[in-house]
Amino acid sequence: MSFQFYSKAISKASKNVAVGFFLIGLLLIGVGFLIWVLKEFFALLFALLFMAAGIGCGVTAVKIFWTARKISRAMTDEDSELYRENVHIHIEEHHE
């Protein structure tokens, strides 16, 4: 008679976890090997990615500076309706 500390369900779950770790390990080894073999390709890929992110940040910064400049100009001008085009404020007074 054999004595088991855990059920077959736990044994099956632990085997599934082990298979998952094994596959992730193989995947990481494969990706590492590809990066080692194709250094120039991945360096170029990451360089392009960082350049695109930098250009995006620069364009966003220019848009923010331009909008802030337009708003500060509108605040100094006598015509304060420049940045409030098509906006009308209605105040209703309620007397009780």
SVG drawing of the C-alpha trace seen along z (x, -y; Angstrom):
<svg xmlns="http://www.w3.org/2000/svg" viewBox="-39 -96 65 98">
<polyline fill="none" stroke="black" stroke-width="0.4" points="0.0,0.0 1.4,-3.4 0.9,-6.5 0.5,-9.8 0.8,-13.2 -1.1,-14.9 -3.8,-14.1 -3.5,-13.5 -5.0,-16.9 -2.1,-18.6 0.4,-16.4 -1.2,-17.3 -1.2,-21.0 2.5,-20.9 3.4,-19.1 1.5,-21.8 3.4,-24.5 6.7,-22.7 5.9,-22.5 5.0,-26.2 8.4,-27.1 10.2,-24.8 8.6,-26.4 9.2,-29.9 12.9,-28.9 13.2,-27.6 11.6,-30.7 14.0,-33.0 17.0,-30.9 15.8,-31.2 15.3,-35.0 18.7,-35.4 20.3,-33.4 18.6,-35.4 19.7,-38.7 23.3,-37.3 23.3,-36.2 21.5,-39.3 23.1,-42.0 23.0,-44.6 19.4,-44.0 18.2,-44.4 20.4,-47.4 18.9,-49.0 15.4,-48.0 15.8,-49.5 17.6,-52.6 14.6,-53.2 12.2,-52.6 14.0,-55.2 14.2,-57.7 10.5,-57.4 9.7,-57.9 12.0,-60.9 10.4,-62.5 7.0,-61.9 8.1,-63.6 9.5,-66.5 6.4,-67.0 4.2,-66.9 6.5,-69.4 6.3,-71.8 2.5,-71.5 2.3,-72.3 4.7,-75.3 2.7,-76.6 -0.7,-76.3 0.7,-77.9 2.1,-80.8 -1.3,-81.3 -3.1,-81.3 -0.6,-83.8 -0.9,-86.1 -4.7,-85.9 -4.6,-86.8 -2.4,-89.9 -4.5,-91.2 -7.6,-93.3 -9.7,-90.8 -10.2,-88.1 -12.8,-86.3 -10.0,-84.9 -9.7,-81.6 -13.4,-81.5 -14.8,-81.3 -18.4,-80.0 -18.6,-79.9 -21.5,-81.7 -22.0,-81.7 -25.6,-81.9 -26.3,-82.7 -29.7,-82.0 -30.7,-83.7 -33.1,-82.0 -34.9,-84.1 -36.6,-82.3"/>
</svg>
